[in-house]
């Protein structure tokens, strides 16, 4: 629940920056990229770091133990670098394409991608006994339902009939991320949650760019 609300708050600040930039004459496309930059800055690139770690670990290691070891390493490899380039490139391109619907795009993507994280936390066990995800604990079913309800309501209010496509796309993307994490390391970690957020956000923005 908290993650969904935090996501909406972050999107609100990013939208405010973009609107302020446009008010002083900055082109909408550039304002969209500024909004993306602020979204990254506000979280300290936490989710981007998770995506990079997962890319390096999942495809750089051959066993679950080795993958977890690589993910814990602060160094970034070629898989992680490529993942960050693709993530920022796809999100930036989608937001530029959605410059006329920027507030809708930012709020919808933030809500759905943050709801994906507690869903994975509930679905999978912790892959390691320590770390951010293990220390945070697994949310209760009630907490998950509230988070999903907030994300669903926000999506319907923001996008109308487009929600009929966006909700299953976000759900299937989250499911795919969970299945890959289960196959690669037998569960979830803070890094896999960050990667899930990133991938679900990308999927949502790409779907919005096709629908709006």
Buried (B, 14 or more C-beta within 10 A) or exposed (E): BEBBBBBBEBBBBBBEBBBEBBEEEBEBEBBBBBBBBBBBEBBEBBBBBBBBBBBBBBBBBEEBEEBBEBBBEEEBBEBBEBBBEBBBEBBBBBBBBBBEBBBBBBBBBBBBBBBBBBBBBBBBEBBBEEBEBBEEEBBEEEBBBBBBEBBBEBBBEBBEEBBEBBBEBBBEBBBBBBEBBBEBBBBBBBBBBBBBBBBBBBBBBBBBBEBB
